[in-house]
Amino acid sequence: MPRPSRRSRSLRRIHVRTAKGSKLVYAKRKPQKAHCANCGQVLHGVASERPYLMSKISKTEKRPDRPYAGQLCSKCMRIKIKSEIKE
């Protein structure tokens, strides 16, 4: 039986093959993918990892290099920039 702190279903259960057989490893789940603030579509090119792994990733790998990167999808970004130009 796992120790009490490992019984939570918030932890992933991973079966790892070892030389002696199979072993159960407990790991925290990955966070959800980033979504567009306007339409809610999943943002492509934006990394989603645990904070301790995100600190090891370079800035250019975390998000695209364009205006509103990480907040808006490319379609909503184009609409917003065009509306700002008209005003």
C-alpha positions as CSV (number, residue, x, y, z in Angstrom):
1,M,0.0,0.0,0.0
2,P,1.3,3.5,-0.9
3,R,2.2,5.9,1.9
4,P,-0.7,8.3,2.8
5,S,0.8,11.3,0.9
6,R,0.9,9.2,-2.4
7,R,-2.8,8.0,-2.2
8,S,-4.1,11.2,-3.8
9,R,-5.4,11.0,-7.4
10,S,-3.9,14.3,-8.2
11,L,-0.6,12.4,-8.7
12,R,-0.1,10.4,-11.8
13,R,0.7,6.7,-11.4
14,I,3.4,5.5,-13.8
15,H,4.4,1.9,-14.1
16,V,8.2,1.8,-14.7
17,R,9.9,-1.4,-15.9
18,T,12.9,-2.3,-13.8
19,A,15.3,-5.3,-13.8
20,K,13.3,-6.9,-10.9
21,G,9.9,-6.3,-12.5
22,S,7.4,-3.4,-12.5
23,K,7.6,-0.5,-10.1
24,L,4.9,2.1,-9.4
25,V,6.2,5.8,-9.5
26,Y,4.1,8.8,-8.5
27,A,4.5,12.1,-10.4
28,K,2.7,15.4,-10.5
29,R,0.5,16.1,-13.5
30,K,1.4,18.5,-16.2
31,P,-0.5,21.8,-16.2
32,Q,-3.1,22.5,-18.9
33,K,-2.1,24.1,-22.2
34,A,-2.4,27.9,-22.6
35,H,-5.6,29.2,-24.2
36,C,-6.3,32.4,-26.1
37,A,-7.8,35.1,-23.9
38,N,-10.2,36.1,-26.6
39,C,-11.6,32.9,-28.3
40,G,-10.3,30.2,-25.9
41,Q,-8.4,28.3,-28.6
42,V,-5.3,26.3,-27.5
43,L,-2.2,28.4,-28.2
44,H,0.4,26.6,-30.3
45,G,4.1,27.2,-29.6
46,V,3.5,27.9,-26.0
47,A,5.2,25.4,-23.6
48,S,3.3,24.0,-20.7
49,E,5.4,22.4,-18.0
50,R,5.9,22.4,-14.2
51,P,7.5,25.7,-13.0
52,Y,10.8,24.1,-12.1
53,L,11.1,22.8,-15.7
54,M,9.9,26.1,-17.2
55,S,12.8,27.9,-15.6
56,K,15.3,25.7,-17.5
57,I,13.6,26.4,-20.9
58,S,14.9,29.4,-22.9
59,K,12.6,32.4,-23.5
60,T,12.2,31.7,-27.2
61,E,11.0,28.1,-26.5
62,K,8.4,29.3,-24.0
63,R,6.4,31.4,-26.4
64,P,6.4,32.8,-30.0
65,D,8.2,36.0,-30.7
66,R,5.3,38.3,-31.8
67,P,2.9,40.9,-30.3
68,Y,0.5,39.4,-27.7
69,A,2.4,36.1,-27.7
70,G,1.2,33.8,-25.0
71,Q,-2.1,35.7,-24.6
72,L,-3.8,35.7,-28.0
73,C,-3.9,33.2,-30.9
74,S,-2.5,34.5,-34.2
75,K,-6.0,35.1,-35.7
76,C,-7.2,37.2,-32.7
77,M,-3.8,39.0,-32.7
78,R,-4.3,40.1,-36.3
79,I,-7.8,41.3,-35.6
80,K,-6.7,43.3,-32.6
81,I,-3.7,44.9,-34.4
82,K,-6.0,45.9,-37.4
83,S,-8.5,47.5,-35.1
84,E,-5.8,49.5,-33.3
85,I,-4.5,50.8,-36.7
86,K,-8.0,51.9,-37.7
87,E,-8.5,53.9,-34.4
